[in-house]
């Protein structure tokens, strides 16, 4: 994906140097594509993590995550954020690293209604 982006940027820059009259139109198109891309990225994070998307947006490396039962706020599991990628949060489990949703499904297997809280 990254090489394709570099090729597109190179073609746009070459075109801008060749046709100076279309420069404002091309710049406007690039800005619109960037805004729409950013919005779609945020929408994908919200769709993937659902109610627990605050863990992705507010969590940092080595923050503690608590899985709580929504009914009685009883602690089900505790974990640490090991790392974050551009679209996923990875939690350090007992013997491996899992994505946040996989970790929730592993620890709260039978409970459908859980919530995550951050302890910084």
N, C-alpha and C positions, 0 to 999 in steps of 0.2 A: 504494500500500500504506500509506503513512504517513497520508493522510487517513482511511482506514478505521480505523486504530488510534486516531486522535484521536476519531473519532465513537464508537467502542466505549467508550473511556475516559470520554467525556462522558456516555454513557448509564448507565454503571456508577456514576459519581459522582452523577448525578441520582437513580438508584434508591436508592443508599445514603442520601441525604438524605431520601428519602421513606419508606423502610422500614428503620428502625433495627434491627429484630430479626434481619434477614438479613445484617447487616454482617459478622459473623465467618465465615459460610459463603462469602460473596462474596470476602472477603479471602483465605481459604484456596484458593478456586478460582483466583484471580489468581496466587497464589504457585506453585501446582502448574503452571499454564500457563507461567509464566516459567521454571521449572526444566526442564520438558520442552522448551520452545523453545530454551533454552541448550544442552541436551544434543543436540538435533537439529542445531543450528548446528555444534557441534564434530564431530559425526558426518559432516556434509556436507563439512567441510574435510578430514577424514581420508579419506573416500571419494574425493574429487576429486584430492588430491595423493598419496595412497598413501604409499609409503615416504619421500617428500620433504616430508611435512607439517611437519617441524621447521623448514623454511625459513619457513613462514607463522607459526608460533608463536614462533620465536626470532629471526627476522630483523628488522632495522630498516632504515630508509631509508639508502642509501649503503653498505650491507654488500656485500661481494664474495661472489659465488656461484661455486663451481667445479663443473663437471660432470666426474665421474671415471668411468672404466670400472671396473666392479666386479671384473673379473678381474685387472687388473694395476695399478690405481690411477693410470693415466695420465690426465693432464689433457686433456679434450676441448675445453672452452670455459670462458671466464671472463666474468662479467657483474656488473652492479650492480643492487641493488634500487632502482628509481626511486620507487615508492610502493606502499602497501598499502591496499586497500579493506577493508570489513568481512568479505569472504570470498575475496579474491583477492590475489595478489602479482604485481606487474608489474616485469619486468626490462627494463633499457635495452639494446636491441640496437644493431647498427651504425647503422641509420637510422630505427628506430621503436621503439615500446614493445610488448612482448609479454607475455602471461600466462606464468607459469612453465612450465606443461606445453607450451604452444606453443613456447616458447624451447628447451626440452629436445628436442622433436621436430625442430626446425629444425637445431639444432647436432649432435645425436647421431642423425641420421636412420636409420642402419642398425644401430645398437647398441640392443638391447632391454634390456640389463641395465646401467643406469647409476645413479649415486648423486650426490647434491648435498651439498656441504659449505659451511658458512658460514665466512668469514674476516672477523672484526669489526675 
